[in-house]
Amino acid sequence: MAIPELKIPDGWEGRAPGGWDWQPLWEAVEKGHHDFTSEFVQNSIDKDIDPRTILDDGLFPGFNLQGDRFSEQLIFIPEMLITARAMKAGLALIRPLLAAKAEKPLGNFVIGTVLGDMHDIGQSIVTIMLENAGFKITNLGTDVHPDKFIEAAREEKADLIGFSALLSTTVYYQKVTIEEITKAGVRDKMKILIGGAPTTQEWADEIGADGWGKDAIAAVKLAQALIQEKREAWA
């Protein structure tokens, strides 16, 4: 197993003031130091560094390193949540600046846990990571009826929709939800992702999902890939 390493953005020096160093921010996000992350990002803003540069060159490297470690099971949910909190602290400062520049989100993503299932830790982590990756998220919470998924997808003009299930007794409702989305005539307007402990790629194929994420990092990478694929346009 390869040990994940920090991936330093190519050419970052040309996008920062002379003598600038992102290393402290990479380490702060990696280690979950949210107060320092917030201070460093604010200092970056005060130096008139482009907010997209702050995100790509400053925040993502440390976050992605921990994400790779999480995928390799070198760290676990508590460590990932600490890193995610630091990432959110930085994002809170630059998100309004990105919006002011009219930077569009990568896509609209509706997410929730299926009918009968009250577990949300997994999809909560996925939600944080999808937001950090640039998606606009509508989180419907737990015990979500198929009709609520459909209603939210229509309201948000969803590009992607994802539903998790933690129990073997509720995973069946992933299949039911896809069937109801198909009956509603909106299946081709979105890509569907599933996840959760009882799920597999075979199950995703069986029920007609577009993809399966074995963990939060895999789900984000899948979403980034699927958003590039063609879909029917919403009216």
Number of C-alpha atoms within 10 A of each C-alpha: 4 5 8 16 13 15 11 15 12 8 9 15 14 8 13 19 12 8 6 11 13 18 13 14 27 23 19 22 32 28 18 24 18 22 14 17 27 22 15 19 24 16 12 21 16 9 11 11 15 15 21 16 15 23 21 13 23 28 27 24 24 26 26 21 19 27 25 18 19 19 17 14 10 13 14 14 14 9 16 20 16 17 23 24 18 24 27 22 20 27 23 12 16 21 18 12 16 17 11 9 11 9 12 11 14 17 18 20 27 25 28 26 33 29 22 16 21 16 19 17 12 18 26 18 18 23 24 18 24 22 18 21 18 18 23 19 20 17 17 17 17 20 17 20 17 18 13 14 25 23 12 18 24 14 9 16 18 22 26 23 23 27 26 30 30 21 16 12 11 19 25 16 21 27 18 16 22 20 15 17 20 13 10 11 10 16 17 15 19 25 21 25 23 27 29 22 14 14 21 16 15 10 19 20 12 10 16 15 18 19 21 24 23 16 17 24 21 17 23 20 13 16 28 17 10 19 18 11 10 12 15 11 12 14 6
